[in-house]
């Protein structure tokens, strides 16, 4: 019987960006520390390094460190700047899907800017996530490049998701022909909002349902006449 891999085993598949001669700490151990500390509420590298020191040798050994020492803030910062983010996200997605093989019949696409990621000189980090309501978790996530937009990122995300037999939902950003076709080609269905940002499509849909007895239009504004 197959068992879901441990998080440390999944982290071991991520390419290590550091030179072999400069690796003081195993990459899976460092990523374990980041995950555990973040889940414990730590929101900065200073807090994560202090978290490791506060919990002592027992925790560091459990996370995979070979000694009682853990990385400092600068070490974590240097590693995270060089880490392949897409490989990291893909590894987490594989781990989640292995532990939750039945994602249900719905996937929700949504984009958000990470809180605290905006600086004076750089815009915030924008992420596109696929959320599965049945397992109450994000099953895949990618960063939206500043030179593209959410709907183009959605095409990439749909390429790695198990879409067959599911309904993919999202806001008006995803109501594009190529996104809809990608969902359909993967064996799924879609339900996207259409707004005035696509006036022709909005008019066509309104006209289609205008004379349908099965369609219940929104109530008109009461003008008092």
Secondary structure as UniProt FT lines:
FT   HELIX           7..11
FT   TURN            12..13
FT   HELIX           20..22
FT   HELIX           27..39
FT   TURN            40..41
FT   HELIX           45..63
FT   HELIX           73..82
FT   HELIX           85..99
FT   STRAND          106..113
FT   TURN            115..116
FT   STRAND          126..132
FT   TURN            133..136
FT   STRAND          137..143
FT   TURN            146..147
FT   HELIX           150..158
FT   TURN            159..160
FT   TURN            164..165
FT   STRAND          167..170
FT   HELIX           172..174
FT   HELIX           177..185
FT   TURN            186..187
FT   STRAND          189..192
FT   HELIX           196..198
FT   HELIX           199..210
FT   TURN            213..214
//
